[in-house]
Amino acid sequence: MKVTLRFSGLFFGLFVWSTMAWAQPANDKCVDAIDILVYDNRDEAVRTDGDTRNTTDGNLDNIPACSVNFKRDDVWYRVVAPDPAPEHGWSIEFEFGLEPTDIRLVGFALYASCDATPANQPLYCTVTSMDNLLSISQCPQTVVAGETYYIRVWSAEGLDPDWQVGWGTFRIFSYLNGESSAEALWGNEPGQGDFDGGLNGWTAVGLACSGGDAANATWVWDPIGSALSGAYATGQVNLSPTYCNGAMVFNSDFLDNGGIAGNFGGGTCPANQSAELISPIIDISEFDVAGVVVQFHQSIREFNSRHFVGFSLNGGETWQEVEINTDIPVNSGHLNETIRVALPGAVGASQLQVKFRIDGNYYYWVIDDVKIVPRECTNTRVQRNFFAVAPFALVPTHMVHDYPILADILNAGACEQTNVILNHTVQSSTGNVIYDEDNFYGTLISDQLAENDLFDAFVEVPKIPATYTGTYTLTQDMEDFDPSDNTLSYTFRVGGNELALEEAFTRSITPAASNYNAGAPMSYAYGNFFWAAAEAKVNAINWGVNNPDDMAGIAVNVHLLQWTDTNGDGTSSFNERRFVGTAEYTFVGNEGDNVTIRSVLDNIDDPEAPVMMEAGKGYIAIVEYQAFSAADPQLFLLASEARNYSPTNFAFDTARAEGLTDQVFFASVLGLSPDGNLGQIDYGAQTGTFGFNIVPLVRIEVDTTFISTKDVLAAENGISVYPNPATDNIQVKLDFAKSYSNVTLRLLDQLGRVVNQRTLSQSVNQHTEIIRVSELAAGNYMLQVLTPGGQRTIPVVIVK
């Protein structure tokens, strides 16, 4: 798979790791790097298995990288640069996200040595790459033919202190780059689209600066296409095929701050900026092709900019534009990739022009090797910016529920495609397929987008602890030009005691800053929406914070609210919600950076009673920070951008409109104004910063040992345990009045910890199950028997 890689004051007005042990990877250290070969082409390249699990802390190696924490679960590989240098360069590629044990985001760096010195800076380094490909042109600034280079690989998830979060498996391979599969109609000649030594007939136009001269919004030519001059995005270089002869750079970072940290708005062209890079007139009238594509290489790091590709068929009198890069996460790592954008109607054009427009708000955009090439006949894809995922990342077994799915697909090729099918499969880490359904689209014409098409069946999630991987796979009758974008996957985990929308944080965030008015305090309330599929006793709300030291002595409030969206406007107003539980936390200042804080809630109505979630209700877990002046510090919560819940929200809305479910899904919620309203976070539509693709680390911790009196198994169902007390084994005899499926037996110790759990695969009426207890310590235990008809607990005594 190619992974091309957002109350009080405001309301008035645990990652559970498997106990399985892995051996330390043999290539945990640079000196033990595993050799990989450079193969003649991608198809023949042999994949080498990689595994970052059970690595030692990479920070202890003292080898520099572009990350303080992400690199900590690193492993190493070694490669000899091809000699002589290949004409079209060579590539190192990483494959991940296909297997249940795979890492979900990859980071990597390239080194000239294993030296643990500050001077051994990586030649290339990406922290949270959406890309999985390092294409090397072997210019003098990068690598030398015949020399040995070292590749450091890590999972780009999990920071201090939980740096192991996200570690897993992947594949790595290397190969010589071939020529383009299509002959370029324009751009093969030096001085056309390769920016050899300068603009070469292109035109750079400044359109706007915020509070400055629009002429300063400049695209500039750089000898190697680097964007190293900004204060916040240094150390990255362009790696286009011809970057040695230069490329065009729009450096929003530098234009805003002049390369001085903290000097926001102090540069020659403060953000937001706007600028265009326009080609000369291109004549492709002599070519007989089915379609036309503009192909170019981009190097980019994104914060909050917008990027557009435009084209004109009449020499610039009128333009058509399409926005690109909308799926790159905020604050993503450096990305190098080749982009293809279709130019409908451009076949036979004699007055063709293309342009690149940026509305800049950090960090940079580098363009090189622009070509006009024939459009491929067959190129369908699953739209990576719109595919529904599970409405949870972590969910306790008794709180799982079904969910609807959909994904947009596009025929990006020049030819009509027949028998187009989108399959969705959900498979557990134990190999069980729990869902396998097809959506049939029949025929798609060129450029047709098939969107908002809900699958007929919901995904039914079993109450069985495991990691589950959902995969969309798109097929059609003809062989696809680029099959890498025909598959998309996501994961979720069933088990543990946390209800969460993220598995690990990837960034820190302060929502108030995006809506900041000069002199205003940085107050906000930020949290997540959860659906209670079953009654649950709430132990605590676990929430992540980046900067406790800045917050020393300051208190925040943590709340659990029950909310019913009675008017369907997606905003939680006073009359729609009630407080269920609350807690206050005062920062000490020595908690450490990037920590998860556990806040035990008090019942609002009865401090002596537990905090409860009712089945079939929606709940908001939220952290509230009330700053009283602009001098108060900003609170940075931990958040994740690994999942875009917008399509999931849309899928639930669609299913409700069609009468398929009564359940709602809202993802994250945010309150900034003193009217007390909390909005589901489609806040990005207003600010461009937050959206369904960013969720805070705010989780609900439930008591998995709690048994509701509402769900007690009827007395007519017989359950007995023999012997009791026991030493070696117990026999659990089940004699049910009717057959039950998904019967779970759970043995818990005096602290409520699960020491043995199993779900019976067969339907159960009369059955005896043997559980070995010889390895358990002597003491009192509880056996829970959970069935769809209720549950029961039986004391068990173990003696030695």
N, C-alpha and C positions, 0 to 999 in steps of 0.2 A: 504494500500500500504506500502510495506517495502522499505524505502529509505536508501540504504547502501552507507550510507553516511559514462584560462591562455590568417623659410625658409630663410629667408635672408641668414645667415651664412651657414646653412645646405643646402640651396637650390642652392647656387652657385655651386658649383663644386659638472525640477522642479517637482517635484513629486506632482501631483494634487490629493488631498484626497477628498473623497465624503463628502458632507456636512451632511450626515446622522449622528445622534448622537446615541452612544451606552451608556448603563449604565456601570458604573465602575464595573468590576468583583468583586464578593463577596469575592474571595480568592486572592485579590490583595496583601494582607499582609501575612506574614508567620503565624502570630497568628490566622489568619482566614483560615488556610489551609483546603482543602476539603479532607475528608477521602476516601481512595480507599481500596478495599479488594484484598487479594491475592487468586485467584481462583485455583482450582485443576489442570486445564490445560488451554492451550491457547484457544481452541475451545469454552470453556464455559465462558471465561472471559468477563465480561460486560464492554463495553467502557464507560468511563466518559467523557463528552464533556468539552473542554477547550477553552478559548477565551482570547487572550492577548490584544484585542482592548480596548482603552480608559483606560488603566492602568496608574497609577501614576508612576513617575520616580523611578525605582528600586535602583538607586544610593543613594537615600535619606534614604534607609533602613539601610545602613552601615553594611550589612551582606556580608562577603567576597565572592568572586567568582573568576573564572579564566578569567574574562573579566571585563574591565572597562566600556564599553559601550553596548555591545550586550545584556546584561542581563536586560536592563532598562525597557522593557515591560514585566516583569516577573509576573507569577502567581504561586500559591503554592498548594501542595497536601501533604497528610500525610498518612503513611502506617506503620503498625506494622509488623516487621519481623517475619516470621513463627516460631512457637515454638511447637515441637522441630524443629531444623534446618533440612530442607529436604535434602535427600541424594545427589540430583543433583542440588541443589540451586534453585533460583527463579529469575524471570525476571520482569522488568518494561519496557513496550513498548509504543511507541508513534506512532500514525497513523496521517498522514497529506499528503497534496498534492493531495487529491481526490476531494475536493469541491472548488468551485470558491473563497470562503472566506478563505481557508486554508493558513497557513503559508507554505513557500516553503523550509525553512531550520529550523531545530529545535536545540536548545541548552538546556542543562539541567544539574543540579547538585544535589547531595545527601548530606544531612546534618544530624548531630546528634541532633541539636537543632535549635531554632530560635534566639539564642543569637546574638546581634549586636556587636560583639567584634572581634578583629583581630584573636583571638584564634579559632573562629568557622570556620575553614577552611573546605571546602567541602571534603567529603570522595571520591567523584568522581565528575568531572566537565569536560564538553566539550563545546567549544565555537561555532564552525561551524561544527557540526557533520554531516557526511554523513551517520552515523548509526542512528538508531532509537530505539536501544535496549540496555538496561543496564542489564546484567546478573550477578547476585550476588551469590557468593558461600558461604557467611557467614563465611569466615575465621575470626579469631580474629582481623585482621588488618582492617576489613571493617565493618561488622555489627554483632550485637549480637541478638540471638533468643529472641523474646518477647519484644524487645525494639522498641520505636517509632522513625521513621525517616521522614525527610521532603524533599520533591522533589520540586525543583525550575525549572520552564519551561519558555523558552522565544523563540522568533523568532531570528534566527541567521542571521539577515539582519538589516542593518541600524545602523549607528554610529552617534555620536554627530556631528551636532546638530539635525539631523533628525532621532532620535532613534525610532520614531514610524514607520518608513518605514519597511514594511514587517510584521507588526503585523497582527494577524488573528486567525483562529480557528484550533483546532486539537482534537484528542482523546487520552486518556491515559488509560492503563489497566495493571494489574499485574497477574502473574500466576506462579505455580510451574513448574519447568523444568522437562520434562520427559526424559526417557532414549533414547538413539539414536534409530532411527527407524530401523537401520540395525545393526546386530551383527558385531563387528569389527573382521576382519581377523587377525589383529595385532595391538597392541597398548593398549589393555585393561589391560594388566598386568602391575603392578607398575614396574618402571625401564625400560620400553620400550620407549614410546614416551612422557611420562609425565615429564621427567627430574627431577625425584624424588631425590633430593640431589646432582645432578650433571649431567655430560654428559651421563652416563650409556651406554657406548659403542659407542656413537656418536663421530664424529671427527670434530674439528673446525680448519679451514685452512685459514690463512691470505694470500691474493693474491697480494695486492698492497696498497701502501700509496703514496700520492702525495708528493714527496720529503722526504720520510722517509722509515724506514725498514718495508717491507711487513709483517713481523712477528707480527707487532704491530696492524695489522688490525684484531682484535680479537672479536669473539663471546665469551661472558662471561656468566657464570651461576650466577643468582641472586636469593636470597631466596624467593622473592615474584615477581620476574620478573619485577622489576621497572626500569625505565630509568630516575632517578631523578638527576643524577650527571652532566648533561650537563648544559651549561649556558643559553640556550634558550628554553628548553622543560621540565622544572621541573614541579612537582606537579601531574603527571599522573602515574597511576599504571595499571599493567596488571590485567584483570579480567577474566582469563580463568577458567574453572571448577576446575582445580587442582593447581591454582597459589600459594596456601599455601605451596606446597612442592618445589617451584622454577620453573624457566623458563629460556630460553636462550635469551640473549639480545645482539643486535648489536647497540651500542650507538654512532652513527656518530657525533652527537653534541659534546659529551665529548671527543671523540678521536681527533677532530679537534682543540678544544679550551681549553681542560683541565678543563672545568667547569668555566672558567674565561671570563666574558663578554668582547667583543672586542678583545679577544686574538685569532683572526682567524689565523689558520695555526700554532698556537703555541703549539698544543698538541702533543701527542706521535705519532699520525698518521693523518696528515693533509688530509682533503678532496681534491680530491676524493679518496675514499677507495674502496677496493673490498675484499670480504671474502665469504667463504662457510661453511655451516654446513651440514655434511654428515652422514646419518644413517648407522648403521651396516647392514649386509646382512640379508634380510628378506625372509623367505620361506613361500609362500602361495600356494604351488603346490597341497595341499590336498583339496582345496576348489573348489567346483563346482558353479561358479557364472557367470553371464552374462557379467560383467565388473568390473573394479577396480578403486577406487578413493582414493587419499590421502586427508584426512581431517585433518585440524589443526586450532588452534586458533591463531590469530595474534592481537597484540596491536601495533599501529603504529601512528606516526605523520610524515607527508611527506612534504618535501620541493622540492628537486630536485634529489632524489635517484631513482634507478631502482631496481625492485625486480623480482626474477626468482624462479620457482619451476622446478627442474629437476628430472629425474629418469633414472635408468640403469637397464637392464634386464640381464646383464652378469657380475655382481659383480664389476661394476665401470670401465670396459674397454671402453665403449662408453656410451654417455649420450644424452638424449633428454631434451630440456628445453622449458618452456613456460613463457612468461613475464606476471606478474599479477600486480594489483594495478595501472594500467595505467589510471584509471578514478578518482583517488583521486586528488582533486585540490591541487595546490601549496599552501603551508602554511595553509593547512587544520588543523582542530582541531584533538584532540586525538580520535582514532577510535579503538573499540574493536569488533571483529567479528570472526565468524567461516567460514573458506574458504574450498571449495571442488574443487580439480583439478583432472580431469580424467587422467588415465594412460593407453593410448591405447596399446593393446597387452600384458598387464601385467597379464592377467588371466593365472593361473597355473605356474607363475614364481617361481623358486627356488632360484634365485640369484638377487632378487629385492633390489635396494637401491634407496633412495630418498635424495635430497639435496635442501637446500635453499641458494641461492646466492644473495648477495646485492652489487650493485655498489653505495656506500654511498656518499651522499652530503646533510646531515641533514634530519631528526632529529634522529629517531630510529626505530628499528624493533624488536619486541619481538615475539618469537615462543614458543608454548606450546601445549601439548595434541595432538601430531601427531598420527594419526591412519590410517591404511589401511582398508577400508570398502568396501562392495559390492556397485557397481554402481547402482543407481536407474534406472528403466526401462524408465520412462517418466519424462523428465526434459527439457522443452523448455524454452527459454527466449528471451526477446527483449534485444539486446546488449546496455547497458546503456552508452557505450562510442561512439555509432554511431547511433543517431536518429535525423532527421532534425526537427528544430523548426521554428517558424515564423521568418522572417528576420527583425523583429523589436520587441522591448519590449514595447515602447510607440510610438504611431503614431496618428497625428491629423486626424480627420474624412475624410478630403478631400484628404489625401495623402496615404490612404490605397491602397493596391494592392494585387493581387493574388500571391500565392507561391506554389512551388512543395514540396512534402514530400516523404520521404523514411525512412526506418529503417532496420538495419541488425538484423536477427534472427538466433538463434543457437539451434540445437537439441543436448543438452548436456547430454542426457540420453543414455542408452545402447540399447534401442529398436527403431525400425523404427516407425515413427509417420505418421499417415494418416490424411487427411483433415485438413491440417495446414492452418490457416487463420489469417492474421494480419489486424485488423480493426483500422481505424483512425477516431475519432470523434472530432469535435470542437463545443463547446457549450458556449453560452454567460452566463454571470452572471444572466441574467433574465430568463434563462431556454431554450432559443431558440437554437436548433441544426442547425448549419449552414453548417455542413459537416459530412457525414457519409458514408465512403467508405471501401471496403474490397480489400485486395490483397490476391489472392489465390496461395498457394504454392504446393498443392497436398501432395505428400509424401516426407518426409525428412528422410534420413538414419542417423544412429548414427554418431555424430560429424560433421554433415553437417552444414556449415555456408551458409546461403542464404543472399547475400549481394548485395547492389547497385541496388535494384529493385524499380524503381520509381512507385508510385501510378499513375493510369491512369489519374485521375482528379486533377487539382490544387484546393487548398483551396481558395474559393472566399469570401473575407472578406467584410461584409457590412459596409456602412458608418454610423454606429449606435454606439454611445458611450456606451461602456460596457467593462468589463473584460472578456476575452475569454480564455478557457482552452482547449488545444488540448491533446488528450489521445490516445496512442497506446495500443491495447489489443490483445494478442496472444492466440489463442485457437487451440485445436486439439481434436481428438476423445477420447483419453485416459485422465484420471484425472492426473493432473500434480503433481509431487513430491513437488515442491516449487512454488506455484502460485504467490508469492510476486514479482517475477521478470518477470512476464508476462504482466505487465502494467507499462507504463512510461508516464509522463505528463509534460506539459509546459504551460505557460500563456503569454498573452500579453494584452495590454490595448489600446483601441481606444478612442480618445477624448483628450482634452487638447491642448496645443500649442507647445509640444516638440516632436521632432523626435529623438528617443534614441534606443540604442542597449542594454541598461541595465535599470533595474528599481531602483536599489540602489547599492551603492558600497559595496564591501566586504573586500577590502584591499587597500594598497597604493603600488606604484610601480615606479621604476626608470629604464627604459629600458637600459640606457647607462651602468649601472653597470654590466649587464650580458655579455657585449662585451668589458669590460674595459681593456685597456692596461696601465700599470703603467706609471703615469705622464701625461696621456692624460686628457683633459677636459671632463666633463660629459655632453656633448651636445647631444641633440636628438630632434626629432619631432615625435609626437605620437598622433594619432587620429582615427577617424572612417569613414567608407564609408557609404554613404546613397544614396538611389535611390529616385529621385523625381518623384513620380507617377502623380503629378499635379504641375502646376505653383504655386510658393509660394513666398511671400515677407518675407525675413529673418529679424527678429528683432535683434537677437543676437546669439552668441554661448555661451552656459553655460558649464563650465568645473570645475572639482573638483580637489582640491589640498590639500595635507596632512600637509605640513610644511611651511606655509607663514612666520612664525617668522624667520626661517632660511634664507628666501629669501628677507628680508627687503632691499629696495633700488634697487633691481634687476628687470629688465624688461624682459618680455616674449612677444612673438608675437602670435597672434591667427589669423588663416586664414581660408577662405572658398575657395576651389578650385573646378573647374569643370574639370572632368577627363573622357576621353574616352580611353579605353585600345585598341588602334588600332592594335597592334601586338599580343594581346592575351597572353602576358607573365606575367601578374599579377603585373607588376612593373610600377609605375607612373613616367615616364621620362619627361624631359622638354617639348619636342615637343608634348606631349599628354595632357597637362593640361594648364589651365589659371587661374590666380587669379581673383576671383569674389569680395571678400571682405576681409578686414584686420582690425586688431585692435592691440593696444599695451597696456599691463597692467604692471604697476610698483607696486610691493608689498610694502605695508606700514609696515607690520609686526605685526599689531594688528588685522588681520582678524579673528584669531582664528584657531584652528586645524580643519582639515577635513571640509573645507568650499567649497561651490559652488560659483564661480565667474561668473558674467554676463558681457560679453564683447560685446558691441554694435559695429557692423562692419561699416566701411566706404566703399562705392563703389569705386573700384580701378579706373574705367574709368571716373566716374563722381561723385565727392563727394556730389553733391546736389541730386543725384538720389538714390532711395532705392536699396538695395542688393536683387537680384532676383535669384530664382532657376527656370530653365526651365523644363517643363514636359518632361519625358522620357530621362533625363540625370543623370549621376552619379556625386556625389559630395563628397569631402573629407573635413571634419571639423577637424582641427588639431591645436595642441599647440606646439610651437617651443621654445625651451630653448637653447640659445647659451652660453655655458660656455667658458671663454677665457683661463682658466688655471686650473690645478688640484686642486688649492686652493679654487676655487669657490665652493659653496655648491651644493649638489645634489638636484634636484627638484623631489619631489615625487608626482605624480599624483594619484588621486583616480581611482580605477578600480574595475571591477566585474568579478568573475569567475563562476557566477551562470548559464551561458549558454555556451554551446559548439557550435560555429557556423560552425565548419568544415563540418559536414554532410549537413548543409544548403547550404554552398558554393558548395559542391559536387552535391547536388540536382539541383541547378541552372545550373551548368556546364553540367550535364547530360541532362537536359531539353533543353538547347541551342543546344547541339550536336544532339538531336533528332528533332530539328526544332519546339519545342513546345513554345519557348519564345525567345525574343531578349534581355531580361533583364539580367543584370549581378548582382552578389553579391560578395563582397569582405571582409566584416567584418572590422577588424581593419587594420590600416596601420602604418608603422614605417619607419623612416629615421634615420640612424646613421652615414653614411659616407658622405664625402664632395662632392660626385659625384652628389648629388641632387636627387637621385632616392629614391622613396618611395615604399616599398614592402608591398603587402598584408601580413598580419601576418600569414605566415606559418613559421615565423622566429624561432618558436620552434624547427623546424627540424634541425636548425643549433646550437642553444644554449641550447635546452632542457628546456628553462625557459618560453618563451612567445609562445603563439599559439592562435588558434581560440577560445580557451576556456577562454581567458582573454581579456576583452575590457575595454578601459578607459572610465571614466565618461566625455565624450565630446558629447554634444547634440546640435542640431540645434533648436532654438526657432523661430517659424514662426508666422506671423500675421494672426490670424484666421478671422479677419474682412475684410481682403483684398479681393477685387473682381476684377478679371482680365477683362479688356475690351475685351479680346479674348473669354471670356465665358459668355457674356451678353445674357440673354434669349431673343429670337427673339420677336419683337413687336407684332406679331400675337397671342402671348399667353397673355391672359388677367389676371391681378392680381389687386385687389382693396381691400382697407381696410376701414371698416365702423364700428362705427363712428370714426372720426379722426379730432379733438381731442377726446379722450376717457377718461372715468373715471373708469368704472368697467370692461368692456369686449371690445374686438375688434373682428370683424368678418372678416376673411381673405377669400375672394372669389377667387377661382382659376378656370379659364376657358381656358384650354390648347387646342392647335390645335391638339394635339395627346396625348395619355396616357403616363404618366411617372410613373415609380416605384421609391421607395426610395426618395420621395420628403421630404425635410427637411425645417422646419420653425424655424428661429432663431431670437430672439429678443435681441438686444444689447443696453447697455446704452452708455452715452457720452464718457466713458473711454474705450469702446470696449469690455466690459465684457458681457458674455452671461448670461442673466437673465432668459431666458426661451427658451427651445429647445425641439423640438419633430420631429420625423420622422414618416410620415404617412405609416402605414403598408400595405394599399391597393394601387393598381395601381390607379392613379389619372388622370381624364380627366376634369370633372366638379365637384367641391367640395367646400364646405364652412366649415372652421375650426374656432372654437371659442377659443380665448385665454383670460384668465382672467388676468387683469392688475391692479385690485383694490389694491393689496398689494405692488405695485411699487410706488416709489416716483414720484412726479410731475416732468416733464422735457421732454427733447427731446430724442427719441430713434430711432433705425433703425430696420426695419424688413427685414431680408434676406430670400429669397425663393431660395433654391438650388435644381436643378433638373439635371438629366443626360444630358439635352439639354442646360444647362446654368443656370445663376442665375441673380437675380434682387434684388435691395434694394429700400425700400419705407420708407420715414420718417414717424414716428409716434409720436404724441404729447399726453402726459398724463397730465391731469389737475385734481385738487382736489377741 
